[in-house]
């Protein structure tokens, strides 16, 4: 899990002292053989390709990361994120291209890598410390800090093979306290920890970033990406689709994730869009856009906070503002409905213009409309998906869906249960009024 690599200094690029990582024309190809005979023939004669096929995990990756920058690498599974990290840490050799890294790297990659399962946690800490270049005395001098950070108690003296994945991650992350890395690389390692230990690790990472450590972070948690990283590198099928501000990278990722049939994000977003005042085709930074609109269809959906900033996460009790543009070409108005689902795919609520009647503006029949939903998020902390639908009502509480968006999100509701009293406990909060009566001495209620 813990990996430290010493890299050569950059020596031939402009402003080399300010560049932490330079990736140039990096591609990675894997050969897949139909059978052992094809593998043997190719090994004997490299020009023999019958019975083989090439799988390109990465193609022509180019980017530079400056010292002190925090960059997230995001994308769907199979996009090439882990392959790229392995090449950067030099545990994997690229097929073409080169990587230059300026500084000492500490990397948290696959769980358990770097640990000897037969050794105790204590022995593995010492072993990893020696690999980091520290003396035994320096390791022992910091051991109490590592043990306290890991919070695994007496398990520190048990073989690592008896650890759960969470305990393994705790100890591996704690080992990073041993060194002062120039570059910290994390590949989804924090996802196995419990909520409170994740908070502790993220606080530690923020402290390192504040000290000027360069961070390369892989995660599917867009809330963490938004709060922790300055930039985002969006990978799709081994290709760089976007490299720039974290908010735009998140929008690329969310648009691809929730709309599988959408064309390339290049056709959906303009890379020149930046900042909370950017406007794109009617809505600021839409989360989802319909690329094949038809009569009576939803065109765009955006999610914002009360300040008009595009968000994907808020705290319990805060207000989310959903904005929708849709096209309706009939006199009988279609209802716009919002449906929220929790992680277990249960419908949390479904509300809209049918349950909350509003007057639609009087315009021509063939018109585009904008509508806004303000939702006070009195739901327990967690992740939620949502959809918007246009529907008509033929009879009470029954109707037909005309057009519906794919599942959008996830939207994250956050709360620090360890430090703050929540406004409610349970699945949702309902309006409750509580007060004392002053006639308690009187008998009865």
Secondary structure, DSSP 8 states (H G I E B T S, - for coil): -EEEEE-----SSTTGGGEEEEEEEEEEEEEEESSHHHHHHHHH-TT--TTEEEEEEEEEEEEEEETT-EEEEE-STTSSHHHHHHHHTTSS--SEEEEEE-SEEEEE-STTTT--TTSBHHHHHHHHHHHTT--HHHHHHHHHHHHHHHT-GGGGGSBGGG--HHHHHHHHHHHGGGS--SEEEEESGGGGS-HHHHHHHHHHHHHHHHTT-EEEEE-S-HHHHHHH-SEEEEEETTEEEEEEEHHHHHHHHHHHHH-TT---GGGT--TT--STT--BTTBTT-SEE-SS--SSEEEEEEEE-TTS-B-SEEETT-EEEEEEEEEE-SSS--EEEEEEE-TT--EEEEEETTTS--------SSEEEEEEEEEE--B-SEEEEEEEEEEEEEETTEEEEEEE---EEEEEEE--TTTS--S--SSB---------S-TTSS--
